[in-house]
Amino acid sequence: MQGLKPAGNTKCINLASHPAALVTFLVNGQVYLLLGLAAAFFSILGNFIGSGMVVKNGAKTVRPIIIVVLILLFFKGIVSA
């Protein structure tokens, strides 16, 4: 599969850089732990729900949701620019 090795390399780099960044920000007192924990919880919940939808319904349900979210992000980017 083409692109499998670059995707794996990206995962390894993220695995190293994210904890390093967290430690750096924690040492400098720049982390809102409650906000971070809430974001992590809802990220995990969203991934769980999304993967369940893909397994259950396939692309016919997920594709329109992705398109709507991308359109909303596009308009948000235009408004905040």
N, CA, C and O atoms as a GROMACS GRO file, in nm:
protein
  324
    1MET      N    1   0.084  -0.120   0.000
    1MET     CA    2   0.000   0.000   0.000
    1MET      C    3   0.088   0.125   0.000
    1MET      O    4   0.176   0.143   0.084
    2GLN      N    5   0.060   0.209  -0.095
    2GLN     CA    6   0.137   0.332  -0.106
    2GLN      C    7   0.096   0.429   0.004
    2GLN      O    8  -0.023   0.446   0.032
    3GLY      N    9   0.193   0.491   0.067
    3GLY     CA   10   0.165   0.588   0.172
    3GLY      C   11   0.160   0.529   0.311
    3GLY      O   12   0.144   0.602   0.409
    4LEU      N   13   0.173   0.399   0.322
    4LEU     CA   14   0.165   0.335   0.453
    4LEU      C   15   0.287   0.370   0.539
    4LEU      O   16   0.272   0.398   0.658
    5LYS      N   17   0.406   0.370   0.480
    5LYS     CA   18   0.526   0.402   0.555
    5LYS      C   19   0.526   0.548   0.600
    5LYS      O   20   0.557   0.574   0.717
    6PRO      N   21   0.493   0.646   0.513
    6PRO     CA   22   0.487   0.785   0.561
    6PRO      C   23   0.385   0.805   0.672
    6PRO      O   24   0.408   0.882   0.766
    7ALA      N   25   0.272   0.738   0.663
    7ALA     CA   26   0.171   0.749   0.769
    7ALA      C   27   0.224   0.694   0.900
    7ALA      O   28   0.200   0.751   1.007
    8GLY      N   29   0.295   0.583   0.893
    8GLY     CA   30   0.355   0.525   1.013
    8GLY      C   31   0.462   0.615   1.072
    8GLY      O   32   0.471   0.630   1.194
    9ASN      N   33   0.542   0.675   0.986
    9ASN     CA   34   0.645   0.768   1.033
    9ASN      C   35   0.582   0.888   1.103
    9ASN      O   36   0.633   0.934   1.205
   10THR      N   37   0.472   0.937   1.048
   10THR     CA   38   0.402   1.050   1.110
   10THR      C   39   0.353   1.012   1.250
   10THR      O   40   0.363   1.092   1.343
   11LYS      N   41   0.300   0.893   1.264
   11LYS     CA   42   0.253   0.847   1.395
   11LYS      C   43   0.368   0.842   1.496
   11LYS      O   44   0.351   0.882   1.611
   12CYS      N   45   0.484   0.794   1.452
   12CYS     CA   46   0.600   0.787   1.542
   12CYS      C   47   0.648   0.926   1.584
   12CYS      O   48   0.681   0.949   1.700
   13ILE      N   49   0.650   1.018   1.488
   13ILE     CA   50   0.692   1.154   1.520
   13ILE      C   51   0.595   1.218   1.618
   13ILE      O   52   0.637   1.283   1.714
   14ASN      N   53   0.465   1.200   1.596
   14ASN     CA   54   0.365   1.254   1.688
   14ASN      C   55   0.377   1.192   1.826
   14ASN      O   56   0.361   1.261   1.927
   15LEU      N   57   0.405   1.063   1.831
   15LEU     CA   58   0.419   0.995   1.959
   15LEU      C   59   0.535   1.053   2.039
   15LEU      O   60   0.529   1.056   2.162
   16ALA      N   61   0.639   1.100   1.972
   16ALA     CA   62   0.753   1.160   2.042
   16ALA      C   63   0.730   1.308   2.073
   16ALA      O   64   0.763   1.354   2.182
   17SER      N   65   0.674   1.382   1.977
   17SER     CA   66   0.666   1.527   1.993
   17SER      C   67   0.553   1.572   2.086
   17SER      O   68   0.570   1.670   2.158
   18HIS      N   69   0.441   1.504   2.086
   18HIS     CA   70   0.329   1.548   2.169
   18HIS      C   71   0.360   1.540   2.319
   18HIS      O   72   0.334   1.637   2.390
   19PRO      N   73   0.413   1.427   2.369
   19PRO     CA   74   0.449   1.426   2.512
   19PRO      C   75   0.558   1.527   2.546
   19PRO      O   76   0.557   1.586   2.654
   20ALA      N   77   0.652   1.547   2.455
   20ALA     CA   78   0.758   1.646   2.480
   20ALA      C   79   0.699   1.786   2.491
   20ALA      O   80   0.738   1.864   2.577
   21ALA      N   81   0.605   1.818   2.404
   21ALA     CA   82   0.540   1.949   2.410
   21ALA      C   83   0.459   1.962   2.539
   21ALA      O   84   0.460   2.067   2.602
   22LEU      N   85   0.390   1.857   2.578
   22LEU     CA   86   0.311   1.861   2.701
   22LEU      C   87   0.400   1.888   2.822
   22LEU      O   88   0.368   1.971   2.906
   23VAL      N   89   0.512   1.818   2.830
   23VAL     CA   90   0.605   1.838   2.942
   23VAL      C   91   0.658   1.982   2.941
   23VAL      O   92   0.667   2.045   3.047
   24THR      N   93   0.692   2.032   2.824
   24THR     CA   94   0.743   2.169   2.813
   24THR      C   95   0.641   2.269   2.864
   24THR      O   96   0.675   2.359   2.941
   25PHE      N   97   0.516   2.254   2.821
   25PHE     CA   98   0.412   2.348   2.864
   25PHE      C   99   0.378   2.330   3.011
   25PHE      O  100   0.349   2.428   3.080
   26LEU      N  101   0.380   2.206   3.062
   26LEU     CA  102   0.354   2.184   3.204
   26LEU      C  103   0.460   2.251   3.291
   26LEU      O  104   0.428   2.313   3.392
   27VAL      N  105   0.586   2.236   3.252
   27VAL     CA  106   0.696   2.297   3.328
   27VAL      C  107   0.680   2.448   3.335
   27VAL      O  108   0.711   2.509   3.437
   28ASN      N  109   0.630   2.508   3.228
   28ASN     CA  110   0.613   2.654   3.222
   28ASN      C  111   0.476   2.700   3.272
   28ASN      O  112   0.446   2.819   3.266
   29GLY      N  113   0.394   2.607   3.322
   29GLY     CA  114   0.263   2.643   3.377
   29GLY      C  115   0.165   2.695   3.274
   29GLY      O  116   0.082   2.781   3.305
   30GLN      N  117   0.173   2.645   3.153
   30GLN     CA  118   0.089   2.695   3.045
   30GLN      C  119  -0.019   2.595   3.003
   30GLN      O  120  -0.065   2.599   2.889
   31VAL      N  121  -0.060   2.506   3.092
   31VAL     CA  122  -0.158   2.403   3.057
   31VAL      C  123  -0.282   2.420   3.144
   31VAL      O  124  -0.273   2.430   3.266
   32TYR      N  125  -0.398   2.423   3.079
   32TYR     CA  126  -0.526   2.421   3.150
   32TYR      C  127  -0.571   2.275   3.154
   32TYR      O  128  -0.633   2.225   3.060
   33LEU      N  129  -0.539   2.208   3.265
   33LEU     CA  130  -0.562   2.064   3.273
   33LEU      C  131  -0.709   2.026   3.256
   33LEU      O  132  -0.740   1.928   3.189
   34LEU      N  133  -0.800   2.102   3.317
   34LEU     CA  134  -0.942   2.070   3.306
   34LEU      C  135  -0.988   2.078   3.161
   34LEU      O  136  -1.060   1.991   3.113
   35LEU      N  137  -0.947   2.182   3.092
   35LEU     CA  138  -0.983   2.198   2.952
   35LEU      C  139  -0.921   2.087   2.867
   35LEU      O  140  -0.986   2.033   2.778
   36GLY      N  141  -0.797   2.052   2.894
   36GLY     CA  142  -0.730   1.945   2.821
   36GLY      C  143  -0.795   1.809   2.843
   36GLY      O  144  -0.810   1.731   2.749
   37LEU      N  145  -0.834   1.782   2.968
   37LEU     CA  146  -0.900   1.655   2.996
   37LEU      C  147  -1.037   1.648   2.930
   37LEU      O  148  -1.076   1.542   2.880
   38ALA      N  149  -1.110   1.759   2.930
   38ALA     CA  150  -1.240   1.763   2.862
   38ALA      C  151  -1.222   1.741   2.712
   38ALA      O  152  -1.298   1.666   2.650
   39ALA      N  153  -1.124   1.807   2.654
   39ALA     CA  154  -1.098   1.791   2.511
   39ALA      C  155  -1.060   1.647   2.478
   39ALA      O  156  -1.106   1.592   2.378
   40ALA      N  157  -0.976   1.586   2.561
   40ALA     CA  158  -0.936   1.447   2.539
   40ALA      C  159  -1.056   1.353   2.549
   40ALA      O  160  -1.071   1.262   2.468
   41PHE      N  161  -1.140   1.375   2.649
   41PHE     CA  162  -1.258   1.290   2.666
   41PHE      C  163  -1.350   1.297   2.545
   41PHE      O  164  -1.392   1.194   2.493
   42PHE      N  165  -1.380   1.419   2.499
   42PHE     CA  166  -1.471   1.433   2.387
   42PHE      C  167  -1.408   1.389   2.255
   42PHE      O  168  -1.478   1.347   2.164
   43SER      N  169  -1.276   1.399   2.244
   43SER     CA  170  -1.207   1.348   2.126
   43SER      C  171  -1.220   1.195   2.120
   43SER      O  172  -1.250   1.139   2.014
   44ILE      N  173  -1.197   1.130   2.232
   44ILE     CA  174  -1.211   0.984   2.238
   44ILE      C  175  -1.355   0.943   2.210
   44ILE      O  176  -1.379   0.848   2.136
   45LEU      N  177  -1.450   1.014   2.270
   45LEU     CA  178  -1.590   0.984   2.248
   45LEU      C  179  -1.629   1.001   2.100
   45LEU      O  180  -1.698   0.916   2.044
   46GLY      N  181  -1.584   1.110   2.039
   46GLY     CA  182  -1.614   1.134   1.898
   46GLY      C  183  -1.553   1.028   1.808
   46GLY      O  184  -1.616   0.984   1.712
   47ASN      N  185  -1.429   0.988   1.838
   47ASN     CA  186  -1.365   0.883   1.759
   47ASN      C  187  -1.438   0.750   1.774
   47ASN      O  188  -1.453   0.676   1.677
   48PHE      N  189  -1.481   0.721   1.894
   48PHE     CA  190  -1.554   0.597   1.919
   48PHE      C  191  -1.687   0.596   1.843
   48PHE      O  192  -1.721   0.497   1.777
   49ILE      N  193  -1.761   0.705   1.851
   49ILE     CA  194  -1.890   0.715   1.781
   49ILE      C  195  -1.868   0.711   1.630
   49ILE      O  196  -1.940   0.641   1.558
   50GLY      N  197  -1.769   0.786   1.581
   50GLY     CA  198  -1.742   0.790   1.437
   50GLY      C  199  -1.701   0.655   1.382
   50GLY      O  200  -1.749   0.615   1.276
   51SER      N  201  -1.614   0.585   1.452
   51SER     CA  202  -1.571   0.454   1.403
   51SER      C  203  -1.687   0.354   1.407
   51SER      O  204  -1.698   0.268   1.319
   52GLY      N  205  -1.772   0.365   1.507
   52GLY     CA  206  -1.890   0.279   1.513
   52GLY      C  207  -1.984   0.304   1.397
   52GLY      O  208  -2.043   0.211   1.342
   53MET      N  209  -1.999   0.433   1.359
   53MET     CA  210  -2.085   0.466   1.245
   53MET      C  211  -2.029   0.411   1.116
   53MET      O  212  -2.104   0.363   1.030
   54VAL      N  213  -1.897   0.416   1.100
   54VAL     CA  214  -1.835   0.363   0.978
   54VAL      C  215  -1.853   0.213   0.970
   54VAL      O  216  -1.887   0.160   0.864
   55VAL      N  217  -1.833   0.145   1.080
   55VAL     CA  218  -1.846  -0.001   1.080
   55VAL      C  219  -1.991  -0.040   1.054
   55VAL      O  220  -2.018  -0.136   0.982
   56LYS      N  221  -2.084   0.032   1.113
   56LYS     CA  222  -2.225  -0.003   1.102
   56LYS      C  223  -2.286   0.039   0.969
   56LYS      O  224  -2.358  -0.039   0.906
   57ASN      N  225  -2.258   0.163   0.924
   57ASN     CA  226  -2.328   0.217   0.808
   57ASN      C  227  -2.240   0.243   0.687
   57ASN      O  228  -2.290   0.263   0.577
   58GLY      N  229  -2.111   0.243   0.706
   58GLY     CA  230  -2.021   0.269   0.595
   58GLY      C  231  -2.018   0.415   0.555
   58GLY      O  232  -2.060   0.503   0.630
   59ALA      N  233  -1.968   0.439   0.435
   59ALA     CA  234  -1.945   0.576   0.387
   59ALA      C  235  -2.074   0.653   0.361
   59ALA      O  236  -2.073   0.776   0.360
   60LYS      N  237  -2.185   0.583   0.339
   60LYS     CA  238  -2.310   0.653   0.305
   60LYS      C  239  -2.357   0.745   0.418
   60LYS      O  240  -2.426   0.843   0.391
   61THR      N  241  -2.322   0.715   0.540
   61THR     CA  242  -2.359   0.802   0.652
   61THR      C  243  -2.247   0.900   0.687
   61THR      O  244  -2.274   1.015   0.719
   62VAL      N  245  -2.125   0.855   0.681
   62VAL     CA  246  -2.013   0.935   0.728
   62VAL      C  247  -1.976   1.045   0.629
   62VAL      O  248  -1.945   1.157   0.671
   63ARG      N  249  -1.979   1.017   0.500
   63ARG     CA  250  -1.939   1.116   0.400
   63ARG      C  251  -2.017   1.246   0.409
   63ARG      O  252  -1.955   1.352   0.407
   64PRO      N  253  -2.151   1.244   0.420
   64PRO     CA  254  -2.223   1.371   0.434
   64PRO      C  255  -2.186   1.448   0.560
   64PRO      O  256  -2.182   1.572   0.559
   65ILE      N  257  -2.160   1.379   0.668
   65ILE     CA  258  -2.120   1.446   0.792
   65ILE      C  259  -1.987   1.515   0.774
   65ILE      O  260  -1.969   1.629   0.816
   66ILE      N  261  -1.892   1.448   0.711
   66ILE     CA  262  -1.761   1.508   0.686
   66ILE      C  263  -1.774   1.630   0.597
   66ILE      O  264  -1.709   1.732   0.622
   67ILE      N  265  -1.857   1.622   0.494
   67ILE     CA  266  -1.876   1.735   0.403
   67ILE      C  267  -1.935   1.854   0.477
   67ILE      O  268  -1.889   1.967   0.458
   68VAL      N  269  -2.035   1.831   0.560
   68VAL     CA  270  -2.097   1.941   0.637
   68VAL      C  271  -1.995   2.005   0.731
   68VAL      O  272  -1.986   2.127   0.740
   69VAL      N  273  -1.917   1.922   0.800
   69VAL     CA  274  -1.817   1.976   0.893
   69VAL      C  275  -1.713   2.058   0.817
   69VAL      O  276  -1.673   2.164   0.864
   70LEU      N  277  -1.667   2.010   0.703
   70LEU     CA  278  -1.569   2.084   0.624
   70LEU      C  279  -1.625   2.216   0.574
   70LEU      O  280  -1.554   2.317   0.573
   71ILE      N  281  -1.751   2.218   0.532
   71ILE     CA  282  -1.814   2.342   0.488
   71ILE      C  283  -1.822   2.441   0.605
   71ILE      O  284  -1.792   2.559   0.588
   72LEU      N  285  -1.862   2.393   0.722
   72LEU     CA  286  -1.869   2.481   0.840
   72LEU      C  287  -1.731   2.536   0.876
   72LEU      O  288  -1.718   2.655   0.908
   73LEU      N  289  -1.627   2.452   0.870
   73LEU     CA  290  -1.492   2.500   0.898
   73LEU      C  291  -1.446   2.601   0.794
   73LEU      O  292  -1.377   2.697   0.827
   74PHE      N  293  -1.485   2.580   0.669
   74PHE     CA  294  -1.450   2.674   0.564
   74PHE      C  295  -1.511   2.811   0.592
   74PHE      O  296  -1.442   2.912   0.584
   75PHE      N  297  -1.640   2.814   0.624
   75PHE     CA  298  -1.706   2.941   0.652
   75PHE      C  299  -1.653   3.005   0.780
   75PHE      O  300  -1.644   3.128   0.790
   76LYS      N  301  -1.618   2.925   0.878
   76LYS     CA  302  -1.558   2.979   1.000
   76LYS      C  303  -1.425   3.045   0.968
   76LYS      O  304  -1.394   3.151   1.022
   77GLY      N  305  -1.348   2.983   0.881
   77GLY     CA  306  -1.220   3.041   0.840
   77GLY      C  307  -1.237   3.172   0.766
   77GLY      O  308  -1.156   3.263   0.783
   78ILE      N  309  -1.340   3.183   0.685
   78ILE     CA  310  -1.366   3.306   0.612
   78ILE      C  311  -1.408   3.417   0.708
   78ILE      O  312  -1.364   3.530   0.694
   79VAL      N  313  -1.494   3.385   0.804
   79VAL     CA  314  -1.546   3.486   0.897
   79VAL      C  315  -1.436   3.536   0.989
   79VAL      O  316  -1.430   3.655   1.018
   80SER      N  317  -1.348   3.446   1.035
   80SER     CA  318  -1.245   3.487   1.130
   80SER      C  319  -1.123   3.550   1.062
   80SER      O  320  -1.035   3.602   1.130
   81ALA      N  321  -1.115   3.545   0.931
   81ALA     CA  322  -0.999   3.599   0.860
   81ALA      C  323  -1.003   3.746   0.844
   81ALA      O  324  -0.911   3.804   0.786
   0.00000   0.00000   0.00000
